[in-house]
């Protein structure tokens, strides 16, 4: 019997980040996988949560994974964890394989550590990161990688980066791709789109940006290309809608948005945060999603948009070509003229591409949470 213990506190933090979303879906799929006798007889899984956050786990509805509450408040747990002062968890929860979802592993005495490393942006592009976080990861990740039994990552590109930068043996690396929820991300009806437009104050015709407000996401180039399109093609009817949460080093971005709005460009930054339930209708209602970061561990927004029948402009770098093999969606993220003309191309051919994406889902790769969860267990067995 393999005993797996997962640090689940990423699920109950105040800001439910992309890491939280990833872990939520992986844990839910692991729980479903334990309905299969082959896995149920070979794995026992515990989920560790700080006791003061236990009421925030109701959505998971776990049937097979045992939730165990740590006798410490989350803010103290995080403080001890980040200072490497946390007592070895296996002293309290026994020998096993411990999965740590936030890059860095905690101390263990007689157990195996499996960190999840989504990407190594902090190492390859430190100028785009939050300074404190970059310093923390730069200091602690080498030791985590050295002590790791296995390492979970989320794309072939991230796997290759880890191999090249840190000389990790390929046998230690497990790829567990993110996926869309097929019950949520599909083309929505006109009525659903109309309701969502009213809720968020969205116009009839818009291109869309969804990402954290941070320099790596290259939102300044999206704004510049949008304004260039409006000027070059004399299209005053088009709006740019920017949904962004969290982020850092965003003062310049906010100033540029305000300047462009004053200059008469239709840039909308909706005040209500975009919920997961509303996102499919927002994506379905958009003419186009633009996602052109300088680097990405995976990139969920393009996959979600394509699943909703909306064409995308994607940067041709890092892991993003693992989403689709179709070259018409890709641009050089630094080539503003190319991005501007690509906006025009997809707006001119919008109906054709929306119909094509709705009818033919082979235009993009189909990822599956259950397959990713299964790959994790198969490699930890």
Secondary structure, DSSP 8 states (H G I E B T S, - for coil): -EEEEEE-GGGSSSS--HHHHHHHHHHHHHHHHTTSHHHHTTEEEEEEEEGGGGGGGGGG--SSSEEEEESS-HHHHHHHHHTT----THHHH-SSEEEESSS-----SSSEEEEE----HHHH-GGGS-HHHHHHHHHHHHHHHHHEEEEEESSHHHHHHHHHHH---GGGEEE------TTTSS---HHHHHHHHHHHT--SSEEEEES-SSGGG-HHHHHHHHHHHHHHHT-TT-EEEEE--S-SS-HHHHHHHHHHHHTT--EE--SS---HHHHHHHHHH-SEEEE--S--SS-HHHHHHHHTT--EEEESSTTGGGT---GGGEE-TT-HHHHHHHHHHHHHTHHHHHHHHHH-GGGS----HHHHHHHHHHHH-
